[in-house]
């Protein structure tokens, strides 16, 4: 897990910057993702979900591992960060159109907010 933790700031910066460009936001603002809904598919323990929520996004974190989701829920509660964690697969998770942006370890996509 150490490499993933080291890589996470770069991943977060990329997603934050891409979302800000797409939706006309200032990435330097602490709440630059406020009003955006994000779906983190394959969220694991919430390593990316929590920082996105701290930047103001409403985040759904989906992972098929119940143990990962429980760990993520506990960490988010201890940190005071609101993330809607769900033990589910991408196939069963909320429709892509229900989120302004969604991310997974393999893809990045954005849709116009509804």
Backbone as a chain_set.jsonl record, in Angstrom:
{"seq": "XXXXXXXXXXXXXXXXXXXXXXXXXXXXXXXXXXXXXXXXXXXXXXXXXXXXXXXXXXXXXXXXXXXXXXXXXXXXXXXXXXXXXXXXXXXXXXXXXXXXXXXXXXXXXXXXXX", "coords": {"N": [[0.81, -1.205, 0.0], [2.104, 1.173, 0.409], [3.281, 2.371, -1.984], [0.928, 3.234, -3.264], [-0.082, 5.107, -1.454], [1.956, 7.021, -1.641], [1.658, 7.803, -4.283], [-0.858, 8.909, -4.333], [-1.215, 11.81, -3.843], [-0.525, 12.893, -6.362], [-2.409, 11.683, -8.024], [-4.774, 12.733, -6.911], [-4.369, 15.491, -7.396], [-4.388, 15.514, -10.203], [-7.045, 14.694, -10.795], [-8.509, 16.678, -9.431], [-7.607, 19.009, -10.798], [-8.405, 18.425, -13.448], [-11.204, 18.248, -13.156], [-11.73, 20.843, -12.295], [-10.922, 22.343, -14.534], [-12.797, 21.373, -16.398], [-15.245, 22.189, -15.299], [-14.966, 24.889, -14.895], [-13.677, 25.889, -12.544], [-11.648, 27.198, -9.839], [-8.77, 25.716, -9.051], [-7.174, 26.331, -6.922], [-8.734, 27.067, -4.814], [-9.983, 26.092, -1.641], [-12.433, 24.793, -1.515], [-12.924, 23.88, -4.076], [-14.281, 21.857, -5.434], [-16.874, 21.977, -4.639], [-20.329, 21.403, -4.872], [-20.11, 19.576, -6.91], [-20.714, 16.198, -7.817], [-19.22, 13.126, -7.157], [-18.169, 9.902, -8.181], [-16.389, 7.332, -6.984], [-15.124, 4.623, -8.21], [-14.144, 1.464, -7.192], [-12.988, 2.185, -4.771], [-11.642, 1.215, -2.563], [-10.141, 1.619, 0.528], [-10.892, 4.244, 0.694], [-8.97, 6.121, 0.036], [-8.767, 8.041, -1.99], [-11.352, 9.041, -2.09], [-11.951, 10.438, 0.343], [-10.179, 12.792, 0.344], [-11.273, 14.074, -1.925], [-13.826, 14.661, -1.003], [-13.126, 16.423, 1.048], [-12.394, 18.566, -0.483], [-14.791, 19.551, -1.152], [-16.562, 18.109, -2.777], [-19.45, 16.02, -3.261], [-19.327, 12.762, -2.482], [-19.524, 9.426, -3.622], [-18.298, 6.404, -2.712], [-17.454, 3.374, -4.081], [-16.949, -0.07, -3.695], [-16.253, -3.534, -4.099], [-15.442, -4.984, -1.888], [-16.464, -5.707, 1.277], [-15.041, -5.477, 3.635], [-13.148, -3.482, 2.987], [-14.871, -1.304, 2.599], [-16.016, -1.04, 5.148], [-13.719, -0.349, 6.625], [-13.128, 2.073, 5.358], [-15.409, 3.57, 6.008], [-15.153, 3.745, 8.81], [-12.74, 5.196, 9.011], [-13.446, 7.592, 7.724], [-15.454, 8.496, 9.438], [-13.979, 8.883, 11.797], [-12.371, 10.926, 10.882], [-14.143, 12.914, 10.378], [-15.277, 13.322, 7.874], [-17.616, 13.389, 5.281], [-18.61, 10.795, 3.37], [-20.323, 8.784, 1.112], [-20.166, 5.602, 1.386], [-20.299, 2.518, -0.325], [-20.765, -0.933, -0.463], [-20.396, -2.476, -3.234], [-20.456, -3.412, -6.718], [-19.098, -2.012, -9.774], [-20.92, -2.443, -11.754], [-23.313, -2.594, -10.376], [-23.42, -0.171, -9.126], [-24.38, 3.364, -8.662], [-25.889, 4.945, -11.514], [-23.84, 6.271, -14.127], [-24.595, 8.791, -14.989], [-25.565, 9.934, -12.706], [-23.635, 11.26, -11.399], [-21.493, 14.106, -11.394], [-18.838, 13.816, -11.992], [-16.763, 10.966, -12.4], [-14.521, 8.498, -11.218], [-12.063, 5.978, -11.532], [-9.606, 3.417, -10.901], [-8.743, 3.085, -13.513], [-9.981, 4.814, -15.346], [-11.13, 8.083, -16.328], [-13.745, 10.326, -16.352], [-16.08, 12.829, -17.302], [-19.211, 14.438, -16.95], [-21.769, 16.725, -17.877], [-23.046, 18.695, -15.208], [-26.236, 17.999, -13.737]], "CA": [[0.0, 0.0, 0.0], [2.96, 2.364, 0.488], [3.356, 3.084, -3.267], [-0.356, 3.89, -3.533], [-0.124, 6.297, -0.601], [2.887, 8.011, -2.199], [1.132, 8.23, -5.574], [-2.173, 9.524, -4.174], [-1.267, 13.261, -4.078], [-0.497, 13.15, -7.801], [-3.728, 11.261, -8.516], [-5.745, 13.721, -6.456], [-4.129, 16.739, -8.121], [-4.837, 15.332, -11.586], [-8.513, 14.673, -10.821], [-8.96, 18.023, -9.031], [-7.335, 19.948, -11.881], [-9.247, 18.101, -14.608], [-12.582, 18.638, -12.834], [-11.788, 22.312, -12.257], [-10.902, 22.812, -15.93], [-14.05, 20.989, -17.051], [-16.388, 22.902, -14.743], [-14.657, 26.3, -14.713], [-13.39, 26.149, -11.141], [-10.284, 27.575, -9.481], [-8.205, 24.594, -8.285], [-6.483, 26.834, -5.723], [-9.731, 27.257, -3.757], [-10.104, 24.91, -0.788], [-13.701, 24.119, -1.794], [-13.033, 23.96, -5.536], [-15.178, 20.831, -5.976], [-18.197, 22.144, -4.046], [-21.431, 21.324, -5.825], [-19.913, 18.459, -7.835], [-20.919, 14.861, -7.279], [-18.196, 12.238, -7.694], [-18.301, 8.478, -7.942], [-15.072, 6.704, -6.974], [-15.324, 3.194, -8.401], [-12.963, 0.755, -6.72], [-12.439, 3.15, -3.821], [-10.836, 0.565, -1.531], [-10.333, 2.18, 1.856], [-11.272, 5.656, 0.614], [-7.772, 6.941, -0.071], [-9.058, 9.16, -2.889], [-12.691, 9.567, -1.799], [-11.932, 11.42, 1.43], [-9.652, 14.092, -0.081], [-12.228, 14.71, -2.837], [-14.885, 15.216, -0.152], [-12.567, 17.588, 1.741], [-12.374, 19.668, -1.449], [-16.163, 20.022, -1.319], [-17.408, 17.245, -3.595], [-20.296, 14.999, -2.676], [-18.647, 11.582, -3.01], [-19.941, 8.046, -3.394], [-17.189, 5.476, -2.885], [-17.973, 2.029, -4.309], [-15.946, -1.128, -3.738], [-16.916, -4.811, -3.83], [-14.986, -5.561, -0.634], [-17.16, -5.209, 2.465], [-14.003, -5.098, 4.607], [-12.624, -2.178, 2.567], [-15.899, -0.283, 2.84], [-16.117, -0.828, 6.594], [-12.522, 0.406, 7.026], [-13.289, 3.434, 4.837], [-16.446, 4.233, 6.822], [-14.571, 4.053, 10.117], [-11.754, 6.266, 8.857], [-14.169, 8.83, 7.411], [-16.13, 8.935, 10.662], [-12.931, 9.401, 12.688], [-11.835, 12.153, 10.294], [-15.206, 13.902, 10.224], [-15.5, 13.55, 6.45], [-18.833, 12.723, 4.817], [-18.54, 10.065, 2.105], [-21.321, 7.72, 1.031], [-19.476, 4.38, 0.968], [-21.212, 1.43, -0.652], [-20.172, -2.205, -0.845], [-21.068, -2.843, -4.47], [-19.595, -3.445, -7.897], [-19.369, -0.933, -10.73], [-22.129, -2.81, -12.492], [-24.469, -2.328, -9.523], [-23.328, 1.159, -8.511], [-25.264, 4.364, -9.27], [-25.651, 5.226, -12.925], [-22.805, 7.261, -14.383], [-25.193, 10.112, -15.123], [-25.94, 10.483, -11.416], [-22.491, 11.973, -10.848], [-20.876, 15.071, -12.288], [-17.588, 13.202, -12.412], [-16.502, 9.671, -11.782], [-13.148, 8.079, -11.426], [-11.708, 4.629, -11.133], [-8.168, 3.292, -11.133], [-8.418, 2.964, -14.922], [-10.655, 5.758, -16.236], [-11.588, 9.388, -15.854], [-14.807, 10.814, -17.219], [-16.907, 13.866, -16.714], [-20.451, 14.754, -17.642], [-22.3, 18.001, -17.425], [-23.892, 18.563, -14.031], [-27.668, 18.098, -14.048]], "C": [[0.854, 1.27, 0.0], [3.076, 3.083, -0.856], [2.059, 3.832, -3.597], [-0.488, 5.165, -2.705], [0.794, 7.391, -1.138], [2.362, 8.606, -3.502], [-0.157, 9.04, -5.442], [-2.19, 11.044, -4.361], [-1.265, 13.631, -5.561], [-1.846, 12.805, -8.433], [-4.788, 12.29, -8.162], [-5.594, 15.032, -7.221], [-4.629, 16.644, -9.562], [-6.359, 15.413, -11.671], [-9.068, 16.047, -10.468], [-8.789, 19.002, -10.189], [-8.205, 19.695, -13.101], [-10.696, 18.511, -14.351], [-12.721, 20.155, -12.831], [-11.748, 22.901, -13.663], [-12.248, 22.574, -16.594], [-15.225, 21.847, -16.583], [-16.09, 24.35, -14.391], [-14.423, 26.701, -13.271], [-11.935, 26.572, -10.965], [-9.723, 26.499, -8.556], [-7.477, 25.046, -7.03], [-7.438, 27.068, -4.555], [-9.894, 25.965, -2.954], [-11.386, 24.12, -1.046], [-13.985, 24.068, -3.296], [-13.974, 22.918, -6.151], [-16.583, 20.914, -5.398], [-19.271, 22.14, -5.126], [-21.276, 20.213, -6.845], [-20.173, 17.155, -7.095], [-19.918, 13.937, -7.941], [-18.456, 10.807, -7.273], [-16.918, 7.865, -8.081], [-15.271, 5.196, -7.011], [-14.031, 2.473, -8.034], [-12.234, 1.572, -5.674], [-11.565, 2.53, -2.746], [-11.164, 1.139, -0.168], [-10.631, 3.664, 1.854], [-10.111, 6.614, 0.475], [-7.965, 8.163, -0.974], [-10.392, 9.824, -2.546], [-12.669, 10.661, -0.744], [-11.331, 12.759, 1.013], [-10.588, 14.82, -1.057], [-13.362, 15.349, -2.042], [-14.377, 16.447, 0.602], [-12.488, 18.81, 0.825], [-13.788, 20.134, -1.805], [-17.084, 19.135, -2.122], [-18.298, 16.37, -2.722], [-19.83, 13.696, -3.303], [-19.37, 10.299, -2.622], [-18.716, 7.198, -3.691], [-17.738, 4.066, -2.983], [-16.823, 1.033, -4.412], [-16.638, -2.449, -3.425], [-16.518, -5.445, -2.498], [-15.681, -4.917, 0.564], [-16.139, -4.75, 3.504], [-13.404, -3.734, 4.263], [-13.608, -1.064, 2.889], [-16.037, -0.002, 4.329], [-14.922, -0.028, 7.11], [-12.639, 1.861, 6.578], [-14.318, 4.211, 5.658], [-15.896, 4.646, 8.187], [-13.592, 5.22, 10.024], [-12.441, 7.598, 8.582], [-14.87, 9.378, 8.652], [-15.126, 9.532, 11.644], [-12.384, 10.739, 12.21], [-12.875, 13.257, 10.159], [-15.5, 14.264, 8.783], [-16.716, 12.747, 6.011], [-18.618, 12.119, 3.433], [-19.572, 8.959, 2.18], [-20.625, 6.47, 0.485], [-20.479, 3.265, 0.766], [-20.426, 0.189, -1.058], [-20.951, -2.718, -2.053], [-20.038, -2.911, -5.591], [-19.951, -2.28, -8.813], [-20.653, -1.209, -11.499], [-23.385, -2.473, -11.702], [-24.487, -0.915, -8.953], [-24.228, 2.159, -9.226], [-24.898, 4.618, -10.725], [-24.632, 6.349, -13.085], [-23.392, 8.665, -14.458], [-25.601, 10.717, -13.793], [-24.791, 11.249, -10.768], [-21.985, 12.978, -11.867], [-19.593, 14.495, -12.85], [-17.471, 11.843, -11.752], [-15.095, 9.263, -12.119], [-12.98, 6.651, -10.952], [-10.21, 4.512, -11.336], [-7.79, 3.312, -12.608], [-8.993, 4.051, -15.809], [-10.941, 7.072, -15.538], [-12.648, 9.844, -16.842], [-15.51, 11.945, -16.529], [-18.124, 14.08, -17.584], [-20.926, 16.086, -17.121], [-23.163, 17.798, -16.202], [-25.36, 18.732, -14.421], [-28.357, 18.997, -13.072]], "O": [[0.366, 2.337, -0.375], [2.98, 4.31, -0.883], [2.096, 4.933, -4.146], [-0.956, 6.187, -3.207], [0.44, 8.569, -1.092], [2.597, 9.779, -3.791], [-0.509, 9.784, -6.358], [-3.118, 11.545, -4.997], [-1.935, 14.582, -5.964], [-2.358, 13.547, -9.271], [-5.601, 12.674, -9.003], [-6.589, 15.618, -7.646], [-5.226, 17.589, -10.078], [-6.9, 16.12, -12.521], [-9.991, 16.532, -11.123], [-9.716, 19.74, -10.524], [-8.692, 20.639, -13.723], [-11.346, 19.065, -15.238], [-13.72, 20.69, -13.312], [-12.466, 23.859, -13.952], [-12.783, 23.455, -17.268], [-16.1, 22.192, -17.377], [-16.862, 24.983, -13.671], [-14.915, 27.736, -12.823], [-11.098, 26.333, -11.836], [-10.149, 26.383, -7.407], [-7.19, 24.226, -6.157], [-6.992, 27.25, -3.422], [-9.939, 24.876, -3.525], [-11.423, 22.91, -0.821], [-15.13, 24.194, -3.73], [-14.417, 23.092, -7.286], [-17.401, 20.025, -5.634], [-19.134, 22.793, -6.161], [-22.22, 19.926, -7.581], [-19.887, 17.029, -5.904], [-19.776, 13.957, -9.163], [-18.904, 10.537, -6.158], [-16.337, 7.874, -9.166], [-15.548, 4.568, -5.99], [-12.954, 2.832, -8.51], [-11.005, 1.646, -5.682], [-10.816, 3.243, -2.078], [-12.323, 1.148, 0.248], [-10.624, 4.29, 2.914], [-10.251, 7.802, 0.765], [-7.37, 9.211, -0.725], [-10.539, 11.037, -2.698], [-13.303, 11.702, -0.918], [-11.93, 13.794, 1.305], [-10.684, 16.047, -1.02], [-13.808, 16.45, -2.366], [-15.121, 17.412, 0.777], [-12.512, 19.948, 1.294], [-13.962, 21.006, -2.656], [-18.29, 19.381, -2.151], [-17.944, 16.026, -1.594], [-19.92, 13.528, -4.519], [-19.77, 10.106, -1.474], [-18.16, 7.262, -4.787], [-18.417, 3.603, -2.067], [-15.848, 1.265, -5.126], [-17.524, -2.487, -2.571], [-17.199, -6.356, -2.027], [-15.504, -3.728, 0.83], [-16.352, -3.743, 4.179], [-13.178, -2.917, 5.156], [-13.223, -0.009, 3.392], [-16.162, 1.155, 4.73], [-15.086, 0.869, 7.937], [-12.292, 2.775, 7.326], [-14.109, 5.384, 5.965], [-16.144, 5.756, 8.658], [-13.613, 6.124, 10.859], [-12.058, 8.622, 9.149], [-14.874, 10.587, 8.884], [-15.391, 10.569, 12.252], [-11.983, 11.581, 13.013], [-12.535, 14.402, 9.861], [-15.924, 15.383, 8.494], [-16.835, 11.564, 6.331], [-18.463, 12.841, 2.448], [-19.684, 8.274, 3.197], [-20.509, 6.299, -0.729], [-21.393, 3.08, 1.57], [-19.529, 0.259, -1.898], [-22.02, -3.313, -1.915], [-18.887, -2.511, -5.417], [-20.989, -1.641, -8.64], [-21.383, -0.281, -11.848], [-24.406, -2.107, -12.283], [-25.483, -0.508, -8.354], [-24.784, 1.846, -10.279], [-23.734, 4.514, -11.111], [-24.576, 7.268, -12.267], [-22.752, 9.626, -14.033], [-25.951, 11.896, -13.74], [-24.963, 11.827, -9.695], [-22.041, 12.727, -13.071], [-19.291, 14.66, -14.032], [-18.019, 11.61, -10.675], [-14.547, 9.629, -13.159], [-13.695, 6.19, -10.062], [-9.596, 5.423, -11.891], [-6.623, 3.535, -12.931], [-8.535, 4.207, -16.941], [-10.986, 7.149, -14.31], [-12.448, 9.748, -18.053], [-15.535, 12.013, -15.3], [-18.071, 13.922, -18.803], [-20.526, 16.521, -16.041], [-23.935, 16.842, -16.142], [-25.689, 19.509, -15.318], [-29.566, 19.204, -13.172]]}, "num_chains": 1, "name": "protein.A"}
